[in-house]
Amino acid sequence: MVTTLRRMALSLLLGAGAASASAGVITSEGVTFTSTFKGNVLTLEIDAAGRTGGWAKASYIDALSIKTIGRFTDVSMGSSTAAALWKLDAAELNAKGCDGGGGKGNDDGFDRLCYSGDKVALADNMLFTFTFAGDVTLGAPHLKVRFLDAKGKKAGDLLSEDFPFQGEIPDEDPDNDPPPHEDPPVGEVPEPQSLGLVAGGIAALGFVRRRRQRK
C-alpha cells in the first residue's frame, strides 16, 4: 500500500505544471519498475524491498540500460543513490555489464545508453532521472537491469523488458476554463388527475381524524 501511494505521489509530482505526462509499470519477481516521463525527462523508480524468485538473494544493482527511445545527442543521469556517479556507455547491457556491443554513436547521436559503476544497495524508492537532448520517444522504453548478490556476483536473470506503451496524455482543458453552467433539471409538473387523487387522500385523512375525535 505504501509503495502504491509513493508511486502515485511520484507521478503526480512529475506531472505537476506539465501539459502532458505518462507512466508505465513493470513488475517481476517482487520488484516493481515505474517509468514516468514528461518532455525529454525520463524518471525510473525501482521498488525492490520485496524481491522474490531469482532476485531473492540479490543485494545490489550495478548497471542499467535503456533503449528503443529514438536517437539522442546527449543525456545526463541523476540519482537518489550513489549511482549518480555511474559512467555512461553507448553499449548493450549483458550479464558481464555494459560491453554487449551495439549502440555506437554517429553524427546523429546514440540510440541506447548503459550506465554502470559501483554497486548500489537495493531498497524501495530508488530514483533515477535521465534528461535527454535529441529526438527521443519516451513512451515505451526497453529497460535492462543487472542484479548482484552479496558477494558481487550476478543474481538471477538480467531484467530485459519493455515498459507498456503509454502515450503522453493531452491536456483536455489547457485554459483551465470552468465547465459551462448547467441549470438543474426542472421537476415534472403533476397532471390534474394526480392532483385530484392527492386532494382526495388528504380529505379522507381529515374525515377519519374527525371521527376519532368525536369518539
Backbone torsions as a table, in degrees:
resi	resn	phi	psi	omega
1	MET	NA	-43.6	-179.3
2	VAL	-64.2	-41.4	179.3
3	THR	-62.9	-41.9	179.4
4	THR	-62.0	-44.7	179.1
5	LEU	-64.4	-38.0	179.3
6	ARG	-64.5	-40.9	-179.4
7	ARG	-65.5	-39.5	177.5
8	MET	-64.1	-40.6	179.3
9	ALA	-64.8	-38.7	177.6
10	LEU	-61.2	-46.2	-179.9
11	SER	-63.2	-40.8	179.4
12	LEU	-65.8	-40.3	-179.9
13	LEU	-63.7	-44.0	-178.4
14	LEU	-70.6	-27.2	-178.3
15	GLY	-88.2	-10.8	-176.2
16	ALA	-63.2	128.1	176.9
17	GLY	78.1	2.0	-179.1
18	ALA	-99.4	150.5	179.4
19	ALA	-73.1	-29.4	-179.7
20	SER	-155.4	153.5	180.0
21	ALA	-162.8	166.3	179.4
22	SER	-161.4	167.7	-178.8
23	ALA	-148.9	154.5	175.7
24	GLY	-138.8	156.1	-174.6
25	VAL	-133.7	135.8	170.1
26	ILE	-120.2	129.7	175.3
27	THR	-123.6	124.4	-177.8
28	SER	-149.0	128.8	175.5
29	GLU	49.8	45.1	175.6
30	GLY	78.6	2.2	179.2
31	VAL	-111.4	134.6	-179.6
32	THR	-113.4	128.7	178.4
33	PHE	-114.1	123.7	-178.4
34	THR	-121.0	122.6	176.1
35	SER	-105.8	133.3	176.8
36	THR	-131.3	133.7	-179.1
37	PHE	-136.8	150.8	168.2
38	LYS	-149.3	138.0	-177.7
39	GLY	59.0	-123.5	-179.2
40	ASN	-110.1	21.1	-178.8
41	VAL	-113.7	124.7	176.1
42	LEU	-110.4	126.2	177.1
43	THR	-112.6	131.3	179.4
44	LEU	-116.1	126.9	173.8
45	GLU	-112.8	134.0	176.5
46	ILE	-118.4	121.5	176.6
47	ASP	-111.7	105.3	-169.2
48	ALA	-122.0	14.2	-177.2
49	ALA	-67.4	-27.4	-176.3
50	GLY	-105.9	31.3	-175.1
51	ARG	-62.5	145.4	-177.4
52	THR	-136.6	-172.7	174.5
53	GLY	58.3	-136.4	-178.8
54	GLY	-66.2	-18.0	179.6
55	TRP	-98.9	5.5	-177.7
56	ALA	-61.1	-33.9	-179.1
57	LYS	-94.7	4.4	179.0
58	ALA	-71.8	137.8	178.9
59	SER	-118.8	-21.6	-174.0
60	TYR	-142.6	165.7	160.8
61	ILE	-125.6	151.1	179.1
62	ASP	-135.5	2.8	-179.9
63	ALA	-163.4	146.5	172.0
64	LEU	-147.5	153.0	-175.8
65	SER	-135.1	146.2	177.5
66	ILE	-134.0	133.2	176.9
67	LYS	-145.9	-172.5	-173.3
68	THR	53.8	49.7	179.9
69	ILE	-126.8	21.9	-175.2
70	GLY	81.6	-156.2	179.9
71	ARG	-116.9	144.6	179.2
72	PHE	-135.5	150.8	-179.6
73	THR	-97.7	-18.8	179.7
74	ASP	-159.7	154.0	176.9
75	VAL	-152.6	144.0	174.0
76	SER	-129.1	143.4	-178.1
77	MET	-114.9	138.1	171.0
78	GLY	-120.4	158.0	-176.7
79	SER	-153.6	152.8	175.0
80	SER	-84.2	0.3	-178.0
81	THR	-127.3	-175.4	178.7
82	ALA	-66.3	-8.0	179.2
83	ALA	-63.5	-12.0	177.0
84	ALA	-60.5	-17.0	-179.4
85	LEU	-94.4	1.5	179.1
86	TRP	-64.0	153.7	-179.8
87	LYS	-99.6	150.3	-178.8
88	LEU	-92.3	139.1	173.8
89	ASP	-139.9	133.4	178.1
90	ALA	-86.1	66.1	-175.7
91	ALA	-133.0	-174.1	180.0
92	GLU	-107.7	127.8	179.2
93	LEU	-74.4	131.1	173.3
94	ASN	-134.7	-169.7	-175.4
95	ALA	-60.8	-22.8	-179.3
96	LYS	-94.7	-4.4	-179.6
97	GLY	117.9	-154.9	-176.1
98	CYS	-85.0	61.5	178.8
99	ASP	-139.3	30.5	-176.9
100	GLY	-84.7	0.6	-179.4
101	GLY	77.2	177.3	-179.7
102	GLY	76.6	172.7	177.4
103	GLY	69.4	20.6	-179.6
104	LYS	-65.3	140.5	-179.1
105	GLY	-81.7	161.1	173.0
106	ASN	-146.9	-162.5	-177.9
107	ASP	-62.7	-23.1	-179.9
108	ASP	-88.2	-3.8	179.8
109	GLY	105.8	-150.2	-174.6
110	PHE	-122.3	161.1	179.3
111	ASP	-118.2	5.2	177.9
112	ARG	-162.7	166.0	176.4
113	LEU	-139.8	155.1	174.6
114	CYS	-142.6	116.4	177.6
115	TYR	-104.6	137.2	178.1
116	SER	-152.5	162.8	-179.5
117	GLY	171.2	-148.1	-179.7
118	ASP	-62.2	146.0	-179.1
119	LYS	-65.2	145.1	-177.6
120	VAL	-121.6	130.9	-178.3
121	ALA	-63.9	135.6	179.2
122	LEU	-73.7	143.3	179.9
123	ALA	-163.0	-178.6	171.6
124	ASP	-84.1	155.8	173.4
125	ASN	59.3	44.7	173.0
126	MET	-85.6	121.6	-173.7
127	LEU	-113.0	135.4	175.5
128	PHE	-132.6	134.9	177.1
129	THR	-122.0	141.2	179.8
130	PHE	-127.6	120.3	179.0
131	THR	-108.4	118.5	-172.9
132	PHE	-104.2	152.6	168.1
133	ALA	-123.9	127.6	-178.8
134	GLY	131.1	-166.9	-175.5
135	ASP	-91.5	70.2	-176.6
136	VAL	-93.1	151.5	175.1
137	THR	-128.2	106.4	-169.5
138	LEU	-98.7	15.1	-175.2
139	GLY	-70.3	-33.1	-175.7
140	ALA	-147.4	65.3	-178.8
141	PRO	-68.6	152.8	174.1
142	HIS	-95.7	125.4	-174.8
143	LEU	-112.0	136.5	171.0
144	LYS	-126.2	138.0	178.4
145	VAL	-138.8	137.2	178.5
146	ARG	-108.3	127.0	-179.5
147	PHE	-102.6	145.5	178.7
148	LEU	-123.9	149.9	175.5
149	ASP	-86.1	-173.2	-175.7
150	ALA	-64.0	-23.4	179.6
151	LYS	-91.4	1.5	178.7
152	GLY	86.4	11.3	177.8
153	LYS	-97.1	154.7	-178.7
154	LYS	-56.7	132.8	-179.4
155	ALA	-115.7	127.6	178.4
156	GLY	63.7	-165.3	-179.7
157	ASP	-84.3	154.2	173.1
158	LEU	-70.6	124.7	174.4
159	LEU	-64.3	133.2	177.0
160	SER	-152.5	90.3	-175.9
161	GLU	-144.6	153.4	173.5
162	ASP	-86.7	140.7	168.3
163	PHE	-71.5	142.4	174.4
164	PRO	-56.5	136.3	-176.7
165	PHE	-61.9	132.0	177.5
166	GLN	-134.0	98.4	177.1
167	GLY	-66.4	149.3	179.3
168	GLU	-61.8	137.8	-175.8
169	ILE	-91.1	116.2	-178.7
170	PRO	-69.2	152.6	176.3
171	ASP	-76.3	115.5	-176.8
172	GLU	-74.5	-17.0	-179.3
173	ASP	-138.7	70.6	-173.1
174	PRO	-59.5	-27.1	-178.9
175	ASP	-88.7	-0.5	-178.8
176	ASN	54.3	34.2	178.7
177	ASP	-71.4	141.2	177.1
178	PRO	-68.5	153.8	179.4
179	PRO	-63.6	148.7	-179.6
180	PRO	-60.2	146.8	-179.2
181	HIS	-71.3	134.5	177.9
182	GLU	-124.4	128.7	178.4
183	ASP	-69.3	141.4	178.1
184	PRO	-63.3	149.1	-178.9
185	PRO	-62.5	140.5	-179.7
186	VAL	-87.3	130.7	-179.7
187	GLY	-65.1	153.2	179.7
188	GLU	-71.6	140.8	178.7
189	VAL	-81.3	126.9	-178.7
190	PRO	-60.3	143.8	177.8
191	GLU	-75.1	158.4	-179.3
192	PRO	-54.4	-37.5	-179.6
193	GLN	-62.5	-39.6	179.7
194	SER	-65.8	-39.3	178.2
195	LEU	-63.0	-39.9	179.4
196	GLY	-62.4	-41.2	179.0
197	LEU	-64.6	-41.0	179.0
198	VAL	-63.1	-45.8	-179.9
199	ALA	-61.9	-40.5	179.0
200	GLY	-62.6	-39.5	179.1
201	GLY	-65.2	-41.4	178.7
202	ILE	-63.7	-42.1	179.8
203	ALA	-63.0	-39.3	179.6
204	ALA	-64.9	-40.4	178.3
205	LEU	-62.9	-40.2	178.3
206	GLY	-64.2	-39.1	-179.5
207	PHE	-64.7	-43.5	179.5
208	VAL	-64.0	-39.8	180.0
209	ARG	-63.9	-41.0	-179.8
210	ARG	-65.5	-37.4	178.2
211	ARG	-62.9	-39.0	179.3
212	ARG	-66.8	-37.6	-178.2
213	GLN	-69.7	-29.1	179.7
214	ARG	-74.4	-22.8	-177.6
215	LYS	-77.8	NA	NA
